[in-house]
Amino acid sequence: MKYHNTIFRQLLTFIPRNRFQAAVDRHDGDHRIRTLSCWDQFVTLLFGQLSGRISLRDLVLSFNSKGSHHYHLGTKAIKRSSLSDANNKRPVAVFTETFFYLLQKVRNHLPSSIATEIVRLIDSTTISLNLEQFKWAKFRSTKSGIKLHVVYDPNAQIPVFYSMTQAKINDRKALTTLPIMPGTTYVVDRAYNDYKWYYDLTKQSSTFVGRMKSSARYTVLKSNTPKGDGVISDEIIRLSSPTAQRDCPINLRRICFLREEDKKVLVFISNDLKRPAIEIADLYKQRWQIELFFKWVKQNLKVKKFLGRSENAIKIQILVAMIAYLLIKLTQLTGKLSPSLQQIFRLIGINLTSRRSIYALFNPDPAIRNKTEATSQQDLELFYA
């Protein structure tokens, strides 16, 4: 049977057109717009992310060459100047709302078998920019850049919160924008060492695991017997500097751990006084997952070469890149697909305008394919609602 919907069109069904338009209307995205709507802009940029376009000219030529698909996508041919203006001026909030809408959709499709303990990894990554072209983002004498701040769920393997700042913003300052949930375990590196934040987490019944600074002053209250491979010492301490005593007046845990692979000694600090020391070390070890996430984004999505030079244009491009990531994750979850995200991303990119079921790319089993295609058809009806 001939399949009438392209792969790209099926991906777009995860974002109901009326939901996207509601966000546009809330932020006056299409105010006084005659040629290129926010939807046209979004679809074009998403096409660029999924098909690997490397420049604004390349994107416009490639998108317009698929003119027969424009009607079915609810778009039309675009002009390079119109797209450039839109990237510089359209509200970033429209794309931020779309990102968080999709994020909730991903979370709703997660298997119920996901671990019950809520663990969140917090980290940031810097995307370097050319100083001559992006002077507004200068953070060193010879460099410009922006920083992505992410809260990551290692069990579900998805970001649960995302924000963007100029690279010069200290990671500790970015903590004020990150949501804190009671009863959650937060794992951070040394850049997020903030005693006041640690105390705020403790007051909200949340747990933290971080790296302790070598310059930290403290008093040992109790020494526990080291238990577990690699655990050198396990102590209950109290911070002793005047500022630390004011900002974090509670007992804490200090654990020295020898990392086997490189023989490096790591010193952890935590407000968890009961968990075995080796489990605290294992929690910190999960940080490699957020590093892999950053690596995947930089290797597969277009976040190194930008279609515009303004801060607004860069923020929109990165948000659309993150939306592309969530669409690939949704495809994996809804189709119960076994290939990796990278394999799914590459196959979709190659077959973006193919008229076939997206799930037929991965599922040889007709029974599974028919079930997922039925779901896709229901989403199509919502898309045109």
N, C-alpha and C positions, 0 to 999 in steps of 0.2 A: 504494500500500500504506500502511495506517495505521501510524504509528510510535507505539509504546506508551510510550516513555521520554521524559520531559520533558527540556528543555535542561539544567535544573538537575541532574537525576539523572545525566545523561551527564557533566557536569563533575565530579561527585563520584566518578565511577569512576576518576579519576586518583589518588584517595586510597583504596587498599584498606581496607575497614573493619577487617580484622584487624591491619593495620599501625598504624592510628590507636589501636585498642584496646590494642595492645602498649605504646604510649607512655603511655596512660592508666594501665595497670596498673603500669608502672615507677615512676610518680610518685604512685600512690595517688589518682588524680584522682576516682575514683568512690567513695572510701571513705566509708561511712555515708551514701550518697546514695540517696534513695527516689523522688524525683520527676523531677529534671532531670539526665540524665547529661551527661558531657562531650561526647558525640557530639551530643546534642540541642542543647547550647549552641553547639557549633561550627557545626552546620548552620544554626541560626537566625542567628548572627552573619554567616555567609557570605552567606546570603540577603539580609541587610540591606545588605551591601557591594555586592552585584551588582544589587540592585533600587533602591538609592539611598534607603534609609530614613533619616530625619533625627532620630529620637528613639526612646527605648525604648518608649514607648507606641505610636508609629507602627509600629515593627518588630513588636511582639507582635500588634497588630491585623491587620497585613498577612499575617504568617506564619500566624496561626490561621485567616484567611479562606480559606487554601488547604488546608483539612482533608483533602480527597480525595487529596492528594499525600503526606501524612505517612507513611502505611504504606510507600509505595514508597521513601521516603527513610530509612526506619528510625527515624523520629521520631514525635512525637505533639504535640498542642496544648500550649502552654507558658503559664505565668503570669509576669506582669511581675515580681513580687517574687522568684520563683525564679531568673529570668534575672539580675536585679540581684545577688542573693546569689552566684550562680555566678561572675559577672564579678569580684566582689570577692575571692573566696576560692579559686577553682580554680587549680591550678599553671600558671604561665606556661610552664613547661618542656614541657608537652604540646603546646602550639601552636608553640613553638620547634622541637621535633623534627619536627613536621609540615612547617614551613617548609623546613627543611634537607633533608628527604626529597624534597619537590617540587623543590627547587633542583637536587638531583642528577639527578632525572628530566628536568628541562629540559636540563641539560648533556648527558645521554645522547642527546637528540634533536637536538642541534645539528648542522648540516651539516659534513661532513668538510673542506669548503673554507675553514673559518674560518682566519684567518691563524695561522701557526705561532708567531710571536713572542708571548710572553705579556706583555701590558700590563695593568696594573691601575690604575684611578683611585681615589683615596681622598678622600672629602670627607664633610661632615656638613651637615645642615639642621635648623633649629630649628622646632618646632611650638609656637606661642604658646598659652598657656592663661590663663584668667581668674584673676587673683590672688586674688580673694575666694573662689572655689570650689576652687582648687588651691594652697593655701598651702604644701603640702609640696614644690612644684616651684619655689619662688621663686628667681629668680636675679638680679633687679634690684629696685630699690625699688618699681617699679610694675608688674612683669611676672613671670609664671610661664611655665615652658615645659619641654619635653623635647627631647632632641636625638637624631636618628637618624644613626648612623655607618655608612657603606656603603663596601664595596670593590666596584668596578664593572668589568666586562669590556666595553670599548668595541667589541671585535670581535663578540662574541656578543650584546651589548646586553642584558645581564642583571646583576643584583647577584650576587656570588659569596660575599659575607659581609655580615652585618648585625648591629648591636648597638644598644642603646638606653640612654641615660643621662639624668640630669637636665641641663638646659641649662647649668647652672653649671660642669659638668665641662669642663675645657680639652681642646681637640682633641688636644693632644700627650699628655695622660694616657690618652686613649682608644686611642692607638697600642699600648699594652701588651696590649689585648684582640684586636687584629687579627692574623690569621695571616700569617706571612711565608714565602714559598716561594723557594728558591734558583733563580737564573736568570730571575727575573721583573723587569720594568721597572715601577717604581711612580712615578706622577705625582701630585704633591700641590701644594697652594697654600701660601701663606706661614704659615698657622695651624699647619702641621705641621712648621715649621722646628725640627728637633731634631738637633743634631750627633751625639749618641751614637747615635741611631737610624740616621742616615746611615751611621755607621761599622759598625754591626751589619749593615746591608744589604750593605755592601761585603764584609765578611768572609764572607757567605753567597753571594757571587758574584751578587748582585742589583744592579740599576741603579736609580737614582732621578733624577727631574727635579723640581725645586721652584723656588720663588721665593726669592731672596736678600734678606735684610733690609738696609735702607739703612744700619743702624748696624753691620753686620758689619765686623770688622777683618781684613785679609788682606794678604799680600805676593804681588805678581805675579812668577811664575817664568819665564813665557814668554808672548809675545803672538803669536797666530796671525793670519794674514791673513784678514780678514772675508770670508766667501763666502756668497752667498745673499741674496735680496731681503729687506731689513729688518734684516739682521745688521749691527750697528754695531761691535761688538768681540767678540773671542773670545780668552780668556786662560786659562792654567793658573795656578792660585793655590794658596796654602797659608794656611789660617786662622792668625791671629797672636795672638789673645787667649789668655791662659793657659788658660782653661776650654776653649776650642775646640781648642787644641793637645792638651789631655789627652783630650778626648772624640772627636776626629776627626783623628788625626795622619796624614793622607794628602793627596796632591795632588788638587785638585778643578778643575772647569771653571766659569768665570764667563762668561756670554754676555749681552751687551746687545742687545735686539731691539726695533725700532720697529714697533709694531702699526699696520697700515695704516688700519684702520677708524676709529680714534679718535686716532691719532698719539701714543699712550702708549708710553713706553719701559718695557719689562719686563726685569728682570735675573734670569736663570736661574742656578741652581747645580745641578751634577750631578757624579757620579763617573765618567761616561762620557767618557773622554779621547780617543776615536777617532771617534765618530760625527760626521758633518758638523753644524755648528752649526744649519743650517736644519732638519735633521731633529729635533734636540732641541726647537726652537721648535714644530715641527709636533706633536710628542708632547704638549707642554703644551696646545696648541690643542684636543686631544681632550677636555679637561676639560669642554667645553660639553655633552658627551653625558651626563655625570652630572647636570649642572644640568637638562637636559631631563627626565631620569628623575625627579628630585625634583619638577619642575613637573607632570609627568604624574600622579604619585601624589597630589599635593595638589589637582589639578583634578578628578580622576576618582573617587578613593576617599574614604571617610568618615574623614578624619583631622584634621578641624578642629572638628567638634562631636562630643562624646563621650557615650556611653550611661551612664557612671559617673564618679565623681570620685576614686576611689582610684587609686593608682599601678598596682595590679594590673589593674584594669579597663581602664586606658588602654593598658597594654602588650599585653594580650590583643587589644583592638580593633585596634591597629596591626599586630600580627602577623597577624590574620585579613585585614586589608587587603592586606598583602604576599603572603599566600597567594592571595588573589583575583587579584593581579597575575600571579603565577606560573601560575595556572590559565588565564588569558587567553593568556599566552605559550605554554603547552603546546598550547592549542587552535590557535594560529597555526602552531606547528611541526609538529604531528602531521597537520594538514590541509593543510599547505603553502599557507596562505592568503595572498593578496596584500594584502588590506585592512590598514590600520594597526591598531595595538593599540587605539586609541581607537574606531575604527569597529567593531571586533570587540566591544569592551566594551559599546558602546551597543546594538548589535543583540542581544547576549545578554541585556542588562538588560531590553529591551523584550519579549523572547520567552522569559523565564526558565521559565515554566510551560507553554510550548507543547509539544505532543506531536508532535515532528518531529525529524529528524536535525539535530544541531548543524551538521554540515557542509553540509546542504542550504541553510542560510542564506547560504552564501558560494560554494558550488561548483555551477554549473549543469551541469557535465559529469557525466553519470550514471556513467561509468567511474571517475572519481576519487571520486565520492560513495560508490559501492558498496564501494570498497576501504577508505576511511576508516571507513565504517559497520561493516565487518567487524571492524576493529580495536577500534572502540568496543564491539562485542558481546563480544569477548574480555575487555576491561577490566571489563565488567559481571559476567562470570562470576567474575573475581577479587574484585570488590567484595562479592559474596555468599558468597565462599569461607569 
